[in-house]
Amino acid sequence: MNRIIKDKFVNIVADMTSMTGIYLPDDVEKKLRELAAEETKPEAVTMYECMIRDIEMAAELGRPLCQDTGALQFFADVGTGFPYMDAIESVIHEAAIKATREIPLRPNVVEPLGEYNTGNNEGYGAPYIQYRLDPGSSDLRLRLYMAGGGSSLPGRSKVLMPLEGIEGIKRFVYETVVEWGTNACPPLQLGIGLGTCAETSALLSKMALLRPLGTHSSFPKVAKLEEEIQRELDSIGIAPLGFGGSHTVMGVNIEAAGHHPATIGVGITTGCWATRRGEIVIHDDLSYDVISHKRVFEG
């Protein structure tokens, strides 16, 4: 890849990072405004007004809407025909450095255990990149999640005994949200993963969080559980920002996989009210389509 083409690729990813830090994805802002319009408790109304004003000021000033711009996590579905597959990792690292300098992003990457801040959001294993091959495609589907410190605190993964069943899953989720949910700046977006072991369940929960609000599992029993957990969590009413209100969550997404008959793995990933995720599809000629923030580009 020559430098001119690589610079174009880097700029696309850096612009995506900027977009994700400054603007909420379409579905998140829409849901937040809906919850704000429904709220009646005075303290909660005030908190939602602050959130909406924050969203508007970030757009006006072209600055991140939260001071914690998170750790950058990229999820790349790479078409086997995408011509720049070998350059993806170096492009993402360069884009992270560029975005940190220009937006700017808060430097959040510290080296493992040494607590040395690299100063540019790039370091050993950072940004985090996960790849999945997409046979027959020539596109790169790139998703970015800005994993904030507070919103990551409730993250949990546990393996349950199989007889604990759905009630055991619910108990684990509810105990986690009640104990740690206010640290994550509610109303929350909740990603839940169901699998065999702690690792796969945690990963599935992140995939669930990356799904747009309002989407549902293709498995009817899982989709029903999404609705039940959202309804029951909302009854707790810890949002917004823990001041108390009509809702706890903006949405509950579950990704499930077939599991071993002797175990039920449960993973939890939470996003704050300012869940910052972006998604674009980059074509083989480096043209691209923005999926998550159409209103930003379409006015």
MILO-825748 format. One record per residue (C-alpha): residue in one letter; residue number from 1; x negated, y, z negated. Coordinates in steps of 0.1 Angstrom, whole numbers, plus 5000, padded with zeros to 4 digits. Layout:
   res     n      x      y      z
     A   NUM      X      Y      Z
...
This chain:
   res     n      x      y      z
     M     1   5000   5000   5000
     N     2   4985   5033   5010
     R     3   4985   5063   4986
     I     4   5012   5082   5004
     I     5   5037   5053   5002
     K     6   5027   5046   4966
     D     7   5032   5082   4955
     K     8   5067   5081   4971
     F     9   5074   5049   4951
     V    10   5060   5064   4919
     N    11   5081   5096   4923
     I    12   5113   5076   4928
     V    13   5107   5057   4895
     A    14   5096   5088   4877
     D    15   5127   5107   4888
     M    16   5148   5077   4877
     T    17   5132   5080   4843
     S    18   5139   5117   4841
     M    19   5175   5111   4851
     T    20   5179   5085   4824
     G    21   5165   5107   4797
     I    22   5184   5138   4805
     Y    23   5219   5125   4816
     L    24   5241   5098   4801
     P    25   5252   5071   4826
     D    26   5286   5078   4840
     D    27   5305   5052   4820
     V    28   5289   5062   4787
     E    29   5298   5099   4790
     K    30   5333   5091   4802
     K    31   5339   5068   4772
     L    32   5324   5093   4747
     R    33   5346   5121   4760
     E    34   5376   5098   4757
     L    35   5368   5090   4721
     A    36   5363   5126   4713
     A    37   5397   5135   4727
     E    38   5414   5108   4706
     E    39   5398   5118   4673
     T    40   5418   5136   4647
     K    41   5396   5136   4615
     P    42   5380   5171   4612
     E    43   5345   5159   4604
     A    44   5345   5135   4633
     V    45   5359   5161   4657
     T    46   5330   5183   4647
     M    47   5304   5155   4653
     Y    48   5319   5148   4687
     E    49   5318   5185   4696
     C    50   5281   5185   4687
     M    51   5275   5154   4710
     I    52   5293   5170   4739
     R    53   5274   5202   4735
     D    54   5242   5183   4734
     I    55   5251   5166   4767
     E    56   5258   5199   4783
     M    57   5227   5216   4771
     A    58   5204   5188   4782
     A    59   5219   5191   4817
     E    60   5216   5229   4817
     L    61   5180   5229   4805
     G    62   5168   5198   4822
     R    63   5155   5183   4790
     P    64   5161   5150   4773
     L    65   5193   5148   4753
     C    66   5176   5132   4723
     Q    67   5142   5139   4709
     D    68   5136   5101   4706
     T    69   5132   5092   4743
     G    70   5126   5056   4732
     A    71   5102   5029   4744
     L    72   5106   5024   4782
     Q    73   5119   4990   4792
     F    74   5123   4981   4828
     F    75   5143   4951   4842
     A    76   5134   4944   4878
     D    77   5154   4921   4901
     V    78   5129   4917   4929
     G    79   5141   4906   4963
     T    80   5117   4880   4978
     G    81   5116   4901   5009
     F    82   5108   4934   4991
     P    83   5075   4945   5007
     Y    84   5060   4962   4977
     M    85   5063   4935   4951
     D    86   5026   4935   4942
     A    87   5027   4973   4934
     I    88   5057   4973   4910
     E    89   5038   4971   4878
     S    90   5012   4997   4886
     V    91   5040   5020   4900
     I    92   5060   5017   4868
     H    93   5030   5025   4847
     E    94   5021   5056   4868
     A    95   5057   5067   4867
     A    96   5058   5065   4829
     I    97   5028   5087   4826
     K    98   5041   5112   4851
     A    99   5075   5114   4835
     T   100   5060   5117   4800
     R   101   5040   5147   4812
     E   102   5066   5164   4833
     I   103   5101   5159   4817
     P   104   5086   5157   4790
     L   105   5091   5124   4771
     R   106   5080   5120   4735
     P   107   5050   5098   4734
     N   108   5063   5067   4715
     V   109   5039   5039   4724
     V   110   5015   5028   4696
     E   111   4991   5000   4702
     P   112   4999   4967   4685
     L   113   4993   4969   4647
     G   114   4966   4996   4651
     E   115   4993   5024   4651
     Y   116   4972   5044   4676
     N   117   4995   5065   4698
     T   118   4984   5063   4734
     G   119   4999   5098   4740
     N   120   5015   5089   4774
     N   121   5040   5060   4768
     E   122   5017   5036   4786
     G   123   4996   5010   4768
     Y   124   4991   4973   4762
     G   125   5023   4957   4774
     A   126   5040   4990   4778
     P   127   5062   4999   4795
     Y   128   5079   4966   4791
     I   129   5087   4950   4824
     Q   130   5109   4919   4830
     Y   131   5111   4904   4864
     R   132   5137   4882   4881
     L   133   5135   4870   4916
     D   134   5164   4876   4940
     P   135   5160   4851   4969
     G   136   5169   4864   5003
     S   137   5171   4901   4993
     S   138   5147   4928   5005
     D   139   5158   4952   4977
     L   140   5145   4960   4943
     R   141   5172   4965   4917
     L   142   5155   4984   4889
     R   143   5172   4991   4855
     L   144   5157   5012   4828
     Y   145   5166   5012   4791
     M   146   5152   5037   4767
     A   147   5150   5018   4734
     G   148   5152   5043   4706
     G   149   5139   5036   4671
     G   150   5172   5041   4653
     S   151   5193   5022   4678
     S   152   5168   4993   4677
     L   153   5170   4989   4639
     P   154   5201   4967   4639
     G   155   5186   4943   4664
     R   156   5189   4908   4651
     S   157   5187   4872   4664
     K   158   5196   4841   4645
     V   159   5204   4804   4651
     L   160   5236   4792   4634
     M   161   5247   4757   4626
     P   162   5272   4747   4653
     L   163   5301   4742   4629
     E   164   5299   4779   4620
     G   165   5315   4785   4654
     I   166   5332   4818   4664
     E   167   5338   4828   4628
     G   168   5300   4825   4621
     I   169   5293   4846   4651
     K   170   5317   4873   4640
     R   171   5303   4872   4604
     F   172   5268   4877   4616
     V   173   5278   4906   4639
     Y   174   5299   4924   4613
     E   175   5274   4921   4585
     T   176   5247   4935   4608
     V   177   5268   4965   4619
     V   178   5281   4973   4584
     E   179   5245   4971   4570
     W   180   5226   4988   4598
     G   181   5250   5004   4622
     T   182   5248   5039   4608
     N   183   5210   5039   4615
     A   184   5218   5036   4652
     C   185   5239   5068   4655
     P   186   5274   5054   4662
     P   187   5297   5051   4681
     L   188   5276   5021   4691
     Q   189   5273   5001   4723
     L   190   5269   4965   4712
     G   191   5252   4938   4733
     I   192   5257   4903   4720
     G   193   5239   4872   4734
     L   194   5250   4836   4728
     G   195   5226   4808   4736
     T   196   5206   4780   4721
     C   197   5177   4796   4703
     A   198   5167   4830   4689
     E   199   5147   4840   4719
     T   200   5173   4834   4746
     S   201   5201   4849   4725
     A   202   5181   4881   4720
     L   203   5174   4884   4757
     L   204   5210   4878   4766
     S   205   5220   4905   4742
     K   206   5198   4930   4760
     M   207   5213   4919   4793
     A   208   5247   4925   4778
     L   209   5238   4960   4767
     L   210   5227   4968   4802
     R   211   5262   4960   4816
     P   212   5285   4990   4821
     L   213   5312   4998   4796
     G   214   5345   4983   4805
     T   215   5331   4952   4822
     H   216   5339   4918   4808
     S   217   5324   4884   4808
     S   218   5335   4861   4836
     F   219   5342   4833   4810
     P   220   5377   4839   4796
     K   221   5369   4828   4760
     V   222   5339   4850   4759
     A   223   5359   4880   4773
     K   224   5385   4874   4746
     L   225   5358   4874   4720
     E   226   5345   4908   4733
     E   227   5380   4923   4728
     E   228   5384   4908   4693
     I   229   5350   4920   4681
     Q   230   5356   4955   4695
     R   231   5390   4958   4679
     E   232   5378   4945   4645
     L   233   5347   4966   4644
     D   234   5368   4997   4653
     S   235   5389   4990   4622
     I   236   5358   4998   4601
     G   237   5357   5033   4615
     I   238   5321   5043   4607
     A   239   5317   5066   4638
     P   240   5307   5092   4648
     L   241   5273   5093   4633
     G   242   5285   5075   4602
     F   243   5308   5104   4591
     G   244   5339   5082   4596
     G   245   5364   5082   4624
     S   246   5388   5062   4645
     H   247   5361   5041   4662
     T   248   5329   5023   4655
     V   249   5319   5012   4690
     M   250   5323   5024   4725
     G   251   5322   4989   4738
     V   252   5312   4953   4731
     N   253   5296   4932   4758
     I   254   5287   4896   4755
     E   255   5264   4875   4777
     A   256   5266   4838   4770
     A   257   5248   4807   4783
     G   258   5254   4770   4778
     H   259   5238   4759   4745
     H   260   5225   4729   4727
     P   261   5253   4710   4708
     A   262   5233   4713   4675
     T   263   5228   4751   4675
     I   264   5245   4784   4683
     G   265   5220   4812   4688
     V   266   5233   4848   4683
     G   267   5214   4879   4693
     I   268   5224   4915   4688
     T   269   5211   4946   4706
     T   270   5227   4980   4698
     G   271   5227   5013   4717
     C   272   5235   5046   4701
     W   273   5261   5071   4713
     A   274   5234   5084   4736
     T   275   5226   5050   4752
     R   276   5202   5058   4779
     R   277   5201   5033   4807
     G   278   5196   5039   4844
     E   279   5200   5017   4875
     I   280   5189   5022   4911
     V   281   5185   5000   4941
     I   282   5154   5006   4961
     H   283   5154   4994   4997
     D   284   5125   4981   5017
     D   285   5120   5015   5034
     L   286   5120   5032   4999
     S   287   5154   5047   5005
     Y   288   5175   5042   4974
     D   289   5210   5042   4959
     V   290   5217   5055   4924
     I   291   5241   5032   4906
     S   292   5244   5045   4871
     H   293   5245   5083   4875
     K   294   5265   5090   4907
     R   295   5280   5122   4893
     V   296   5245   5137   4890
     F   297   5239   5132   4927
     E   298   5274   5137   4940
     G   299   5281   5168   4920
